[in-house]
């Protein structure tokens, strides 16, 4: 499994629009092959910081959703609400070196 972390910095006053688009992304993402779970967090001391953490069975299944035209269309609607491009990080679970798979 992998965790995908998407970090977004939101422009002031765009919270309602971002909430709706985040909800749309989540509801569509949940129906994608390989989706396990997800959550959205907002910075305690910086409410412009929005973090989405999702879990996927494989990085390839996440990438298929990331490249899906439907997701890309929503992401294009999110982009103008941000102060900088979204930053995506894919993390895998740490395994002991030399451990059997």
Biopython code that builds the backbone (N, CA, C, O; Angstrom):
import numpy as np
from Bio.PDB.StructureBuilder import StructureBuilder

atoms = [
    (1, "UNK", "N", (0.835, -1.181, 0.000)),
    (1, "UNK", "CA", (0.000, 0.000, 0.000)),
    (1, "UNK", "C", (0.880, 1.244, 0.000)),
    (1, "UNK", "O", (2.040, 1.219, 0.409)),
    (2, "UNK", "N", (0.277, 2.337, -0.478)),
    (2, "UNK", "CA", (0.970, 3.623, -0.481)),
    (2, "UNK", "C", (0.047, 4.688, 0.100)),
    (2, "UNK", "O", (-1.177, 4.557, 0.091)),
    (3, "UNK", "N", (0.675, 5.739, 0.602)),
    (3, "UNK", "CA", (-0.061, 6.914, 1.043)),
    (3, "UNK", "C", (0.289, 8.040, 0.084)),
    (3, "UNK", "O", (1.447, 8.218, -0.292)),
    (4, "UNK", "N", (-0.715, 8.784, -0.299)),
    (4, "UNK", "CA", (-0.536, 9.936, -1.169)),
    (4, "UNK", "C", (-0.893, 11.166, -0.357)),
    (4, "UNK", "O", (-1.980, 11.260, 0.214)),
    (5, "UNK", "N", (0.043, 12.111, -0.316)),
    (5, "UNK", "CA", (-0.181, 13.351, 0.406)),
    (5, "UNK", "C", (-0.200, 14.492, -0.600)),
    (5, "UNK", "O", (0.762, 14.702, -1.339)),
    (6, "UNK", "N", (-1.305, 15.223, -0.616)),
    (6, "UNK", "CA", (-1.441, 16.376, -1.497)),
    (6, "UNK", "C", (-1.530, 17.613, -0.613)),
    (6, "UNK", "O", (-2.417, 17.730, 0.233)),
    (7, "UNK", "N", (-0.605, 18.521, -0.823)),
    (7, "UNK", "CA", (-0.544, 19.755, -0.041)),
    (7, "UNK", "C", (-0.976, 20.914, -0.928)),
    (7, "UNK", "O", (-0.449, 21.110, -2.023)),
    (8, "UNK", "N", (-1.945, 21.679, -0.435)),
    (8, "UNK", "CA", (-2.435, 22.838, -1.176)),
    (8, "UNK", "C", (-2.432, 24.059, -0.260)),
    (8, "UNK", "O", (-2.752, 23.959, 0.924)),
    (9, "UNK", "N", (-2.066, 25.213, -0.821)),
    (9, "UNK", "CA", (-2.133, 26.490, -0.110)),
    (9, "UNK", "C", (-3.256, 27.302, -0.749)),
    (9, "UNK", "O", (-3.175, 27.696, -1.913)),
    (10, "UNK", "N", (-4.288, 27.540, 0.024)),
    (10, "UNK", "CA", (-5.513, 28.143, -0.461)),
    (10, "UNK", "C", (-5.488, 29.666, -0.336)),
    (10, "UNK", "O", (-4.993, 30.218, 0.647)),
    (11, "UNK", "N", (-6.036, 30.331, -1.362)),
    (11, "UNK", "CA", (-6.208, 31.778, -1.296)),
    (11, "UNK", "C", (-7.288, 32.103, -0.257)),
    (11, "UNK", "O", (-8.222, 31.326, -0.062)),
    (12, "UNK", "N", (-7.154, 33.240, 0.399)),
    (12, "UNK", "CA", (-8.138, 33.673, 1.399)),
    (12, "UNK", "C", (-9.511, 33.834, 0.753)),
    (12, "UNK", "O", (-9.625, 34.331, -0.367)),
    (13, "UNK", "N", (-10.541, 33.413, 1.462)),
    (13, "UNK", "CA", (-11.905, 33.563, 0.986)),
    (13, "UNK", "C", (-12.378, 32.483, 0.031)),
    (13, "UNK", "O", (-13.501, 32.560, -0.467)),
    (14, "UNK", "N", (-11.564, 31.490, -0.235)),
    (14, "UNK", "CA", (-11.909, 30.429, -1.196)),
    (14, "UNK", "C", (-12.281, 29.114, -0.510)),
    (14, "UNK", "O", (-12.362, 28.075, -1.165)),
    (15, "UNK", "N", (-12.507, 29.154, 0.801)),
    (15, "UNK", "CA", (-12.756, 27.933, 1.560)),
    (15, "UNK", "C", (-13.997, 27.171, 1.087)),
    (15, "UNK", "O", (-13.953, 25.948, 0.953)),
    (16, "UNK", "N", (-15.087, 27.869, 0.837)),
    (16, "UNK", "CA", (-16.324, 27.185, 0.420)),
    (16, "UNK", "C", (-16.157, 26.495, -0.923)),
    (16, "UNK", "O", (-16.597, 25.360, -1.103)),
    (17, "UNK", "N", (-15.521, 27.178, -1.863)),
    (17, "UNK", "CA", (-15.283, 26.567, -3.181)),
    (17, "UNK", "C", (-14.362, 25.355, -3.051)),
    (17, "UNK", "O", (-14.592, 24.319, -3.673)),
    (18, "UNK", "N", (-13.320, 25.499, -2.236)),
    (18, "UNK", "CA", (-12.368, 24.402, -2.053)),
    (18, "UNK", "C", (-13.036, 23.223, -1.373)),
    (18, "UNK", "O", (-12.788, 22.072, -1.730)),
    (19, "UNK", "N", (-13.888, 23.507, -0.389)),
    (19, "UNK", "CA", (-14.604, 22.436, 0.307)),
    (19, "UNK", "C", (-15.413, 21.618, -0.698)),
    (19, "UNK", "O", (-15.364, 20.388, -0.683)),
    (20, "UNK", "N", (-16.151, 22.294, -1.564)),
    (20, "UNK", "CA", (-17.000, 21.608, -2.538)),
    (20, "UNK", "C", (-16.168, 20.782, -3.520)),
    (20, "UNK", "O", (-16.530, 19.648, -3.837)),
    (21, "UNK", "N", (-15.070, 21.336, -3.996)),
    (21, "UNK", "CA", (-14.235, 20.603, -4.951)),
    (21, "UNK", "C", (-13.509, 19.435, -4.282)),
    (21, "UNK", "O", (-13.339, 18.379, -4.891)),
    (22, "UNK", "N", (-13.085, 19.620, -3.041)),
    (22, "UNK", "CA", (-12.446, 18.529, -2.300)),
    (22, "UNK", "C", (-13.435, 17.388, -2.095)),
    (22, "UNK", "O", (-13.085, 16.215, -2.227)),
    (23, "UNK", "N", (-14.666, 17.747, -1.772)),
    (23, "UNK", "CA", (-15.710, 16.733, -1.602)),
    (23, "UNK", "C", (-15.966, 15.995, -2.921)),
    (23, "UNK", "O", (-16.131, 14.775, -2.929)),
    (24, "UNK", "N", (-15.998, 16.723, -4.015)),
    (24, "UNK", "CA", (-16.205, 16.102, -5.333)),
    (24, "UNK", "C", (-15.061, 15.149, -5.678)),
    (24, "UNK", "O", (-15.293, 14.033, -6.141)),
    (25, "UNK", "N", (-13.830, 15.594, -5.451)),
    (25, "UNK", "CA", (-12.674, 14.724, -5.704)),
    (25, "UNK", "C", (-12.735, 13.465, -4.851)),
    (25, "UNK", "O", (-12.495, 12.363, -5.344)),
    (26, "UNK", "N", (-13.055, 13.628, -3.571)),
    (26, "UNK", "CA", (-13.105, 12.477, -2.672)),
    (26, "UNK", "C", (-14.190, 11.507, -3.093)),
    (26, "UNK", "O", (-13.945, 10.302, -3.148)),
    (27, "UNK", "N", (-15.389, 12.002, -3.392)),
    (27, "UNK", "CA", (-16.486, 11.090, -3.720)),
    (27, "UNK", "C", (-16.203, 10.322, -5.008)),
    (27, "UNK", "O", (-16.568, 9.152, -5.121)),
    (28, "UNK", "N", (-15.563, 10.959, -5.968)),
    (28, "UNK", "CA", (-15.211, 10.253, -7.206)),
    (28, "UNK", "C", (-14.009, 9.328, -6.990)),
    (28, "UNK", "O", (-13.962, 8.225, -7.534)),
    (29, "UNK", "N", (-13.052, 9.781, -6.200)),
    (29, "UNK", "CA", (-11.870, 8.973, -5.915)),
    (29, "UNK", "C", (-12.199, 7.692, -5.177)),
    (29, "UNK", "O", (-11.576, 6.655, -5.408)),
    (30, "UNK", "N", (-13.181, 7.763, -4.288)),
    (30, "UNK", "CA", (-13.563, 6.586, -3.505)),
    (30, "UNK", "C", (-14.066, 5.443, -4.385)),
    (30, "UNK", "O", (-14.037, 4.283, -3.975)),
    (31, "UNK", "N", (-14.520, 5.765, -5.572)),
    (31, "UNK", "CA", (-15.046, 4.740, -6.480)),
    (31, "UNK", "C", (-13.976, 4.189, -7.433)),
    (31, "UNK", "O", (-14.282, 3.380, -8.309)),
    (32, "UNK", "N", (-12.739, 4.623, -7.262)),
    (32, "UNK", "CA", (-11.664, 4.188, -8.148)),
    (32, "UNK", "C", (-11.037, 2.884, -7.653)),
    (32, "UNK", "O", (-10.945, 2.650, -6.448)),
    (33, "UNK", "N", (-10.608, 2.037, -8.595)),
    (33, "UNK", "CA", (-9.912, 0.814, -8.184)),
    (33, "UNK", "C", (-8.679, 1.156, -7.348)),
    (33, "UNK", "O", (-7.890, 2.026, -7.717)),
    (34, "UNK", "N", (-8.526, 0.475, -6.239)),
    (34, "UNK", "CA", (-7.345, 0.637, -5.404)),
    (34, "UNK", "C", (-7.471, 1.645, -4.288)),
    (34, "UNK", "O", (-6.594, 1.717, -3.428)),
    (35, "UNK", "N", (-8.547, 2.434, -4.274)),
    (35, "UNK", "CA", (-8.730, 3.411, -3.197)),
    (35, "UNK", "C", (-9.049, 2.670, -1.895)),
    (35, "UNK", "O", (-9.889, 1.770, -1.875)),
    (36, "UNK", "N", (-8.373, 3.054, -0.816)),
    (36, "UNK", "CA", (-8.596, 2.424, 0.485)),
    (36, "UNK", "C", (-9.259, 3.407, 1.447)),
    (36, "UNK", "O", (-10.294, 3.098, 2.038)),
    (37, "UNK", "N", (-8.667, 4.579, 1.603)),
    (37, "UNK", "CA", (-9.214, 5.556, 2.546)),
    (37, "UNK", "C", (-8.631, 6.932, 2.254)),
    (37, "UNK", "O", (-7.691, 7.080, 1.473)),
    (38, "UNK", "N", (-9.215, 7.931, 2.903)),
    (38, "UNK", "CA", (-8.698, 9.282, 2.739)),
    (38, "UNK", "C", (-9.210, 10.207, 3.818)),
    (38, "UNK", "O", (-10.229, 9.946, 4.457)),
    (39, "UNK", "N", (-8.482, 11.298, 4.011)),
    (39, "UNK", "CA", (-8.894, 12.313, 4.965)),
    (39, "UNK", "C", (-8.350, 13.654, 4.506)),
    (39, "UNK", "O", (-7.347, 13.725, 3.797)),
    (40, "UNK", "N", (-9.026, 14.713, 4.920)),
    (40, "UNK", "CA", (-8.606, 16.065, 4.600)),
    (40, "UNK", "C", (-8.354, 16.809, 5.904)),
    (40, "UNK", "O", (-9.180, 16.792, 6.816)),
    (41, "UNK", "N", (-7.215, 17.452, 5.974)),
    (41, "UNK", "CA", (-6.811, 18.191, 7.172)),
    (41, "UNK", "C", (-6.521, 19.640, 6.800)),
    (41, "UNK", "O", (-6.117, 19.938, 5.676)),
    (42, "UNK", "N", (-6.733, 20.534, 7.759)),
    (42, "UNK", "CA", (-6.449, 21.953, 7.572)),
    (42, "UNK", "C", (-5.479, 22.380, 8.667)),
    (42, "UNK", "O", (-5.593, 21.957, 9.817)),
    (43, "UNK", "N", (-4.536, 23.217, 8.292)),
    (43, "UNK", "CA", (-3.532, 23.665, 9.253)),
    (43, "UNK", "C", (-4.131, 24.330, 10.475)),
    (43, "UNK", "O", (-4.965, 25.226, 10.347)),
    (44, "UNK", "N", (-3.721, 23.908, 11.643)),
    (44, "UNK", "CA", (-4.201, 24.472, 12.905)),
    (44, "UNK", "C", (-3.823, 25.942, 13.011)),
    (44, "UNK", "O", (-4.661, 26.780, 13.345)),
    (45, "UNK", "N", (-2.577, 26.252, 12.732)),
    (45, "UNK", "CA", (-2.081, 27.624, 12.823)),
    (45, "UNK", "C", (-2.085, 28.337, 11.477)),
    (45, "UNK", "O", (-1.809, 29.535, 11.408)),
    (46, "UNK", "N", (-2.393, 27.615, 10.415)),
    (46, "UNK", "CA", (-2.417, 28.190, 9.069)),
    (46, "UNK", "C", (-3.597, 27.593, 8.301)),
    (46, "UNK", "O", (-3.437, 26.578, 7.624)),
    (47, "UNK", "N", (-4.775, 28.207, 8.397)),
    (47, "UNK", "CA", (-5.963, 27.637, 7.746)),
    (47, "UNK", "C", (-5.909, 27.654, 6.223)),
    (47, "UNK", "O", (-6.792, 27.100, 5.568)),
    (48, "UNK", "N", (-4.887, 28.281, 5.654)),
    (48, "UNK", "CA", (-4.744, 28.237, 4.195)),
    (48, "UNK", "C", (-4.096, 26.924, 3.743)),
    (48, "UNK", "O", (-4.105, 26.604, 2.554)),
    (49, "UNK", "N", (-3.542, 26.175, 4.681)),
    (49, "UNK", "CA", (-2.890, 24.901, 4.365)),
    (49, "UNK", "C", (-3.920, 23.774, 4.422)),
    (49, "UNK", "O", (-4.482, 23.479, 5.477)),
    (50, "UNK", "N", (-4.154, 23.157, 3.277)),
    (50, "UNK", "CA", (-5.083, 22.025, 3.160)),
    (50, "UNK", "C", (-4.265, 20.807, 2.745)),
    (50, "UNK", "O", (-3.536, 20.847, 1.754)),
    (51, "UNK", "N", (-4.392, 19.733, 3.507)),
    (51, "UNK", "CA", (-3.659, 18.498, 3.235)),
    (51, "UNK", "C", (-4.669, 17.368, 3.039)),
    (51, "UNK", "O", (-5.561, 17.164, 3.862)),
    (52, "UNK", "N", (-4.513, 16.642, 1.938)),
    (52, "UNK", "CA", (-5.306, 15.433, 1.706)),
    (52, "UNK", "C", (-4.358, 14.260, 1.803)),
    (52, "UNK", "O", (-3.316, 14.232, 1.148)),
    (53, "UNK", "N", (-4.726, 13.285, 2.630)),
    (53, "UNK", "CA", (-3.943, 12.059, 2.771)),
    (53, "UNK", "C", (-4.849, 10.906, 2.360)),
    (53, "UNK", "O", (-5.902, 10.685, 2.958)),
    (54, "UNK", "N", (-4.426, 10.177, 1.335)),
    (54, "UNK", "CA", (-5.211, 9.022, 0.910)),
    (54, "UNK", "C", (-4.327, 7.788, 0.864)),
    (54, "UNK", "O", (-3.111, 7.872, 0.688)),
    (55, "UNK", "N", (-4.967, 6.651, 1.027)),
    (55, "UNK", "CA", (-4.272, 5.368, 0.984)),
    (55, "UNK", "C", (-4.775, 4.601, -0.227)),
    (55, "UNK", "O", (-5.978, 4.521, -0.474)),
    (56, "UNK", "N", (-3.839, 4.041, -0.974)),
    (56, "UNK", "CA", (-4.130, 3.291, -2.201)),
    (56, "UNK", "C", (-3.405, 1.952, -2.141)),
    (56, "UNK", "O", (-2.361, 1.830, -1.501)),
    (57, "UNK", "N", (-3.962, 0.956, -2.809)),
    (57, "UNK", "CA", (-3.322, -0.365, -2.825)),
    (57, "UNK", "C", (-1.951, -0.316, -3.478)),
    (57, "UNK", "O", (-1.013, -0.957, -3.005)),
    (58, "UNK", "N", (-1.828, 0.448, -4.571)),
    (58, "UNK", "CA", (-0.532, 0.573, -5.258)),
    (58, "UNK", "C", (-0.375, 1.989, -5.790)),
    (58, "UNK", "O", (-1.356, 2.708, -5.981)),
    (59, "UNK", "N", (0.863, 2.376, -6.024)),
    (59, "UNK", "CA", (1.146, 3.680, -6.625)),
    (59, "UNK", "C", (0.577, 3.745, -8.041)),
    (59, "UNK", "O", (0.155, 4.809, -8.494)),
    (60, "UNK", "N", (0.563, 2.622, -8.734)),
    (60, "UNK", "CA", (0.043, 2.596, -10.104)),
    (60, "UNK", "C", (-1.457, 2.877, -10.136)),
    (60, "UNK", "O", (-1.947, 3.559, -11.035)),
    (61, "UNK", "N", (-2.184, 2.346, -9.148)),
    (61, "UNK", "CA", (-3.621, 2.610, -9.094)),
    (61, "UNK", "C", (-3.894, 4.078, -8.753)),
    (61, "UNK", "O", (-4.819, 4.683, -9.295)),
    (62, "UNK", "N", (-3.091, 4.645, -7.858)),
    (62, "UNK", "CA", (-3.204, 6.079, -7.594)),
    (62, "UNK", "C", (-2.931, 6.871, -8.867)),
    (62, "UNK", "O", (-3.673, 7.793, -9.206)),
    (63, "UNK", "N", (-1.862, 6.506, -9.565)),
    (63, "UNK", "CA", (-1.466, 7.245, -10.767)),
    (63, "UNK", "C", (-2.551, 7.179, -11.839)),
    (63, "UNK", "O", (-2.767, 8.144, -12.572)),
    (64, "UNK", "N", (-3.228, 6.042, -11.928)),
    (64, "UNK", "CA", (-4.334, 5.922, -12.887)),
    (64, "UNK", "C", (-5.423, 6.945, -12.558)),
    (64, "UNK", "O", (-5.972, 7.574, -13.463)),
    (65, "UNK", "N", (-5.737, 7.114, -11.281)),
    (65, "UNK", "CA", (-6.721, 8.121, -10.880)),
    (65, "UNK", "C", (-6.170, 9.529, -11.095)),
    (65, "UNK", "O", (-6.901, 10.411, -11.547)),
    (66, "UNK", "N", (-4.904, 9.751, -10.781)),
    (66, "UNK", "CA", (-4.297, 11.070, -10.971)),
    (66, "UNK", "C", (-4.351, 11.503, -12.433)),
    (66, "UNK", "O", (-4.512, 12.686, -12.732)),
    (67, "UNK", "N", (-4.215, 10.537, -13.342)),
    (67, "UNK", "CA", (-4.215, 10.835, -14.782)),
    (67, "UNK", "C", (-5.603, 10.775, -15.411)),
    (67, "UNK", "O", (-5.762, 11.067, -16.597)),
    (68, "UNK", "N", (-6.596, 10.404, -14.632)),
    (68, "UNK", "CA", (-7.963, 10.292, -15.137)),
    (68, "UNK", "C", (-8.460, 11.678, -15.575)),
    (68, "UNK", "O", (-8.361, 12.634, -14.807)),
    (69, "UNK", "N", (-8.990, 11.796, -16.794)),
    (69, "UNK", "CA", (-9.454, 13.100, -17.275)),
    (69, "UNK", "C", (-10.505, 13.752, -16.371)),
    (69, "UNK", "O", (-10.553, 14.977, -16.256)),
    (70, "UNK", "N", (-11.337, 12.942, -15.737)),
    (70, "UNK", "CA", (-12.344, 13.488, -14.829)),
    (70, "UNK", "C", (-11.682, 14.166, -13.628)),
    (70, "UNK", "O", (-12.093, 15.252, -13.220)),
    (71, "UNK", "N", (-10.655, 13.522, -13.065)),
    (71, "UNK", "CA", (-9.934, 14.119, -11.946)),
    (71, "UNK", "C", (-9.174, 15.355, -12.396)),
    (71, "UNK", "O", (-9.160, 16.369, -11.697)),
    (72, "UNK", "N", (-8.547, 15.274, -13.553)),
    (72, "UNK", "CA", (-7.786, 16.412, -14.053)),
    (72, "UNK", "C", (-8.675, 17.626, -14.297)),
    (72, "UNK", "O", (-8.242, 18.761, -14.097)),
    (73, "UNK", "N", (-9.910, 17.399, -14.727)),
    (73, "UNK", "CA", (-10.849, 18.508, -14.932)),
    (73, "UNK", "C", (-11.178, 19.195, -13.608)),
    (73, "UNK", "O", (-11.270, 20.422, -13.549)),
    (74, "UNK", "N", (-11.357, 18.407, -12.549)),
    (74, "UNK", "CA", (-11.630, 18.992, -11.233)),
    (74, "UNK", "C", (-10.389, 19.715, -10.720)),
    (74, "UNK", "O", (-10.491, 20.812, -10.170)),
    (75, "UNK", "N", (-9.222, 19.106, -10.897)),
    (75, "UNK", "CA", (-7.969, 19.730, -10.465)),
    (75, "UNK", "C", (-7.763, 21.074, -11.169)),
    (75, "UNK", "O", (-7.209, 22.001, -10.579)),
    (76, "UNK", "N", (-8.202, 21.185, -12.416)),
    (76, "UNK", "CA", (-8.092, 22.452, -13.145)),
    (76, "UNK", "C", (-8.992, 23.520, -12.534)),
    (76, "UNK", "O", (-8.686, 24.708, -12.626)),
    (77, "UNK", "N", (-10.084, 23.117, -11.920)),
    (77, "UNK", "CA", (-10.970, 24.060, -11.225)),
    (77, "UNK", "C", (-10.405, 24.438, -9.858)),
    (77, "UNK", "O", (-10.693, 25.519, -9.345)),
    (78, "UNK", "N", (-9.604, 23.553, -9.265)),
    (78, "UNK", "CA", (-8.970, 23.828, -7.979)),
    (78, "UNK", "C", (-7.814, 24.816, -8.152)),
    (78, "UNK", "O", (-7.638, 25.707, -7.321)),
    (79, "UNK", "N", (-7.036, 24.672, -9.203)),
    (79, "UNK", "CA", (-5.806, 25.448, -9.389)),
    (79, "UNK", "C", (-5.961, 26.957, -9.179)),
    (79, "UNK", "O", (-5.107, 27.553, -8.523)),
    (80, "UNK", "N", (-7.014, 27.606, -9.705)),
    (80, "UNK", "CA", (-7.133, 29.062, -9.498)),
    (80, "UNK", "C", (-7.413, 29.473, -8.049)),
    (80, "UNK", "O", (-7.304, 30.650, -7.706)),
    (81, "UNK", "N", (-7.770, 28.509, -7.204)),
    (81, "UNK", "CA", (-8.040, 28.805, -5.800)),
    (81, "UNK", "C", (-6.780, 28.789, -4.951)),
    (81, "UNK", "O", (-6.817, 29.138, -3.771)),
    (82, "UNK", "N", (-5.662, 28.384, -5.549)),
    (82, "UNK", "CA", (-4.418, 28.171, -4.817)),
    (82, "UNK", "C", (-3.420, 29.301, -5.024)),
    (82, "UNK", "O", (-3.433, 29.987, -6.046)),
    (83, "UNK", "N", (-2.551, 29.480, -4.025)),
    (83, "UNK", "CA", (-1.488, 30.481, -4.139)),
    (83, "UNK", "C", (-0.251, 29.919, -4.840)),
    (83, "UNK", "O", (0.620, 30.675, -5.269)),
    (84, "UNK", "N", (-0.179, 28.601, -4.954)),
    (84, "UNK", "CA", (0.945, 27.910, -5.599)),
    (84, "UNK", "C", (0.428, 26.560, -6.089)),
    (84, "UNK", "O", (-0.599, 26.088, -5.602)),
    (85, "UNK", "N", (1.108, 25.936, -7.028)),
    (85, "UNK", "CA", (0.660, 24.611, -7.474)),
    (85, "UNK", "C", (0.608, 23.608, -6.322)),
    (85, "UNK", "O", (1.420, 23.665, -5.398)),
    (86, "UNK", "N", (-0.351, 22.697, -6.390)),
    (86, "UNK", "CA", (-0.447, 21.626, -5.391)),
    (86, "UNK", "C", (0.818, 20.776, -5.443)),
    (86, "UNK", "O", (1.433, 20.605, -6.496)),
    (87, "UNK", "N", (1.184, 20.255, -4.290)),
    (87, "UNK", "CA", (2.383, 19.392, -4.189)),
    (87, "UNK", "C", (1.938, 18.003, -3.770)),
    (87, "UNK", "O", (1.276, 17.836, -2.746)),
    (88, "UNK", "N", (2.302, 17.008, -4.565)),
    (88, "UNK", "CA", (1.897, 15.627, -4.303)),
    (88, "UNK", "C", (3.122, 14.787, -3.967)),
    (88, "UNK", "O", (4.142, 14.845, -4.654)),
    (89, "UNK", "N", (3.003, 14.004, -2.895)),
    (89, "UNK", "CA", (4.070, 13.085, -2.479)),
    (89, "UNK", "C", (3.465, 11.700, -2.308)),
    (89, "UNK", "O", (2.429, 11.543, -1.662)),
    (90, "UNK", "N", (4.109, 10.704, -2.882)),
    (90, "UNK", "CA", (3.677, 9.312, -2.731)),
    (90, "UNK", "C", (4.674, 8.626, -1.801)),
    (90, "UNK", "O", (5.882, 8.644, -2.035)),
    (91, "UNK", "N", (4.141, 8.024, -0.745)),
    (91, "UNK", "CA", (4.994, 7.352, 0.245)),
    (91, "UNK", "C", (4.634, 5.882, 0.333)),
    (91, "UNK", "O", (3.463, 5.511, 0.265)),
    (92, "UNK", "N", (5.654, 5.051, 0.485)),
    (92, "UNK", "CA", (5.398, 3.628, 0.720)),
    (92, "UNK", "C", (5.770, 3.315, 2.152)),
    (92, "UNK", "O", (6.518, 4.056, 2.791)),
    (93, "UNK", "N", (5.246, 2.220, 2.647)),
    (93, "UNK", "CA", (5.533, 1.813, 4.012)),
    (93, "UNK", "C", (6.951, 1.288, 4.105)),
    (93, "UNK", "O", (7.409, 0.550, 3.233)),
    (94, "UNK", "N", (7.635, 1.668, 5.152)),
    (94, "UNK", "CA", (9.020, 1.258, 5.364)),
    (94, "UNK", "C", (9.082, -0.229, 5.687)),
    (94, "UNK", "O", (8.323, -0.731, 6.516)),
    (95, "UNK", "N", (9.991, -0.920, 5.024)),
    (95, "UNK", "CA", (10.215, -2.335, 5.292)),
    (95, "UNK", "C", (11.629, -2.519, 5.785)),
    (95, "UNK", "O", (12.539, -1.786, 5.397)),
    (96, "UNK", "N", (11.806, -3.501, 6.641)),
    (96, "UNK", "CA", (13.145, -3.804, 7.136)),
    (96, "UNK", "C", (14.011, -4.226, 5.962)),
    (96, "UNK", "O", (13.593, -5.058, 5.157)),
    (97, "UNK", "N", (15.214, -3.666, 5.849)),
    (97, "UNK", "CA", (16.112, -4.074, 4.767)),
    (97, "UNK", "C", (16.351, -5.584, 4.794)),
    (97, "UNK", "O", (16.653, -6.155, 5.842)),
    (98, "UNK", "N", (16.215, -6.210, 3.654)),
    (98, "UNK", "CA", (16.439, -7.643, 3.547)),
    (98, "UNK", "C", (15.264, -8.492, 3.967)),
    (98, "UNK", "O", (15.345, -9.720, 3.921)),
    (99, "UNK", "N", (14.163, -7.863, 4.381)),
    (99, "UNK", "CA", (12.991, -8.655, 4.799)),
    (99, "UNK", "C", (12.335, -9.301, 3.593)),
    (99, "UNK", "O", (12.326, -8.737, 2.499)),
    (100, "UNK", "N", (11.790, -10.481, 3.805)),
    (100, "UNK", "CA", (11.097, -11.186, 2.723)),
    (100, "UNK", "C", (9.762, -10.515, 2.457)),
    (100, "UNK", "O", (9.119, -9.968, 3.353)),
    (101, "UNK", "N", (9.368, -10.579, 1.190)),
    (101, "UNK", "CA", (8.074, -10.013, 0.810)),
    (101, "UNK", "C", (7.052, -11.084, 0.643)),
    (101, "UNK", "O", (5.900, -10.793, 0.323)),
]
sb = StructureBuilder()
sb.init_structure("model")
sb.init_model(0)
sb.init_chain("A")
sb.init_seg("    ")
for serial, (resi, resn, name, xyz) in enumerate(atoms, 1):
    if name == "N":
        sb.init_residue(resn, " ", resi, " ")
    sb.init_atom(name, np.array(xyz, "f"), 0.0, 1.0, " ", f" {name:<3s}", serial, name[0])
structure = sb.get_structure()
